[in-house]
Amino acid sequence: MGDPKKQRKKYSKPSHPWQTERIEVEKVLMKEYGLKNKKEIWRVNSLLKKYSSQVKKLVVDKSKQSELERKNLLTKLKKLKLIEESAQLEDVLNMTPKDILDRRLQTIVFKKGLTRSINQARQAVIHRHIAVGNNKITNTGYLVSGDEEQKVVFAIKSPFANEDHPERVPKEEVPAPKKKKEEEEPKGKKAVEEKKKEAPKEEKKEKKDSKEKK
């Protein structure tokens, strides 16, 4: 049968362990995206380095194989909504860790309003309450594609699938659209003009009434 495959690290540690700026940025990201530890940030950074090194090689190489690899890379990133549809190969170098963190399953679940907080979204994914289509996914770092984003729902057998569940986020009533100032201003002017027209009429009536009394 052979030896089992050795699991290798999917990330590389920072070159220096004590960098104040990097540590502060990592703290903010961990709190904002509900990450368990800094390894999840290092995985994202390693993925960005992988894409950037791949782009740098493809920009120089002009062979037929490189053209195929360019198309495959762009289609993959566009499918994951990491770059825009009109983006070119050089735009991949402008990607940030937040671009990838926004496409994680945990983040998508929270942004869709399925949970009350980003930490509750992590718990729901790990405890098999979330499904993408018909498949339950327990990996919080799973990158959701644009086609799969609409399929992110509660699993059928999950108690959260019941809308009456106490932990479900209630559907907020859509507020009535506010009128623009441009639309309100002319109406206000018309009301003032109408009042001015009505004022002399009222004065005439008052004069007639006073004369009749006399």
N, C-alpha and C positions, 0 to 999 in steps of 0.2 A: 504493500500500500504506500510506502514512503513516509517520510517524516511530515508531521503536520506543519502547515504554513505558519511561519513566525509573524506575529502581529507587530508591525512597526508603528512608530509614532507618526501621526498625521500633522504634526506641528513642530516648529523649531522655537526654542526659547529665545528671549531677547539676548542681545550680545552682552549687555550689562544689567545686573539684577537691580541696581539702585539708581534709577533715573526718575527724578521728581516729576517732571512733566509727563512722562509716559505713565507713571503710576497714577497720577491724578486723572488722566484721560481714561485709563482702564477702570477706575472707580466709578466714573460717571456712566460709562457704557454698561458696566455690570448692573448698576441700579436702574438705568433706563430700560434695558432689555431683559432684566430678570435672569441674568446668567448665574450659573452655579459657582464657577471659578474662572480664573484668568486663562486657563487652558483653552476655553471656548473662544476667547479673543485671539489667542495665538494661532488657533486653527484658521480663523478668518484671515489673519495677516499672512499666514503661510500660503493660503489660497490666492490672495492678491499678488504675492510675489511670484507664484507659479504662472499666473496669467500675464503679468508684466514681463517676465523673462521670455515667455512664449511669444509675446508680441514683438519684443526687440529682435528676436531671431527671425521672425517672419517678415519684418519690415526690410531687413537686409537681403534676405534670400528672395530670388525672383524666379524660382523654378516652378514647374507645374504642380509638384507635390506641395509646395508652400502655398500656392493659390487655393488648393483644396483645403488645406489646414486653416487658412484664413476664413474661408466661407464657413467651415464647420465651427470654428471658434465664435464667430459673430452670430451665427444662428443659435448656438447654444446659449450665449449670454443674452440675446434678445428674447429667447424663449423663457428664460428665467427672469426677465424684466430687470436685469442688472444694468442694461444700457438701453437707449432709445432706439426706435426702429431706423432712424436716419443716421445713427452713429457709424463712425468709421473705425478702422483698426486702431488708430492712434488714440481714440477716445477711451479705450480700455485702460490706458495709463492714468486717467483721471478718476478712476473708481476709488472709493473710500471704504473703510470697514463698515460704515453705516449702511452702504448700499447693499451689502451682503446680509447684514443683520436684519434689515427690513424684510428680507425674503425668507427668513426662517419660519418654520411652522408655528413656533410659539408666538412670534410677533403677529403673524397673520390671524391666528385665533383671537388674539386680544383686539386687534384693529377691526375685526369683523363684528365685535360686540358679543362674542359668545361667552366671554368671562368678564368678571368685574375688574380684574387686575392682571398685570403681566405675569405675576407669580402664580396666580390661579390658573392661567393658561398653561404654564409649565406642568402644573400638577395634573391638569386634565389630559394633557398629551401623554404623560408618563403612565397614568392609570388607565389608559386605553379607552378614553371617552371620546377621542377625536378620530375621525376617519376622513380620508381623502378619496372620494368616490365610494367604492366598496371595500377599500383596504384600510385597516387600522394601522396607524403609524405611531410608534412610541418614541421616535427620535425627535427631540425638540429642535435639533439643528438641521432638520430636513429642509432643503431649499425648494420652495413651492414655485412651480412654473405659472405662467399667466393663465394657461388653460385649466390648471388644477385649482386655482384660487377660488373659483366659484363652487368647486366641489368639496371644499373644506366645511364639514358639518359635524354634528354630534353622531356618534355611532348609533345604529338602530337599537341595539340592546342596552345602550347606556341609559341610566336613569335620568341623565340630563336631557335626553331626547324629549322628555315630557315637558311641555311648556309650563305646566303648573309646578314644576320643581322649584323649591324655595331659593335655590342658588342661581337660577336662571336670571339673566339680566332682562328686566321688563322692557317691552317695546315703548319707547317714548313717543308721545304724540308729536306729530310734525307741527311746529309753530307756523302760524299764518305768515305769509311773506309780508315784510314791512314795505310800506310805500316809499318811493324815492322822494327826496326833497324837491326834485324838479317838478314832480307831479303834485306835491302838496302846496308849493308856493303859489301857482296860478289860482288854485282853488281858494287860498286865503285872500288873494287880491280881489277875486270876484266877490267874496263875502263882504269885504270892506266896502266895495263899491255899492253893493246892494243895500248895505246899511245906510250909506250916505244918501242914496235915493229915497229910502224910506223915512229918513229923518225929517225932511221938509214936509212930507205928507202928514206926519204925526203932529208937527207944529201947527199946520193949518187946521187940523181937527181940534186941537186944544183951543185955538183962537175962536173957532166957531162955537164951541161949547161955552166959552166964557161970555161971548156976546149974547147967546140965548138966555144965559142965567141973568144977565143984566136986564 
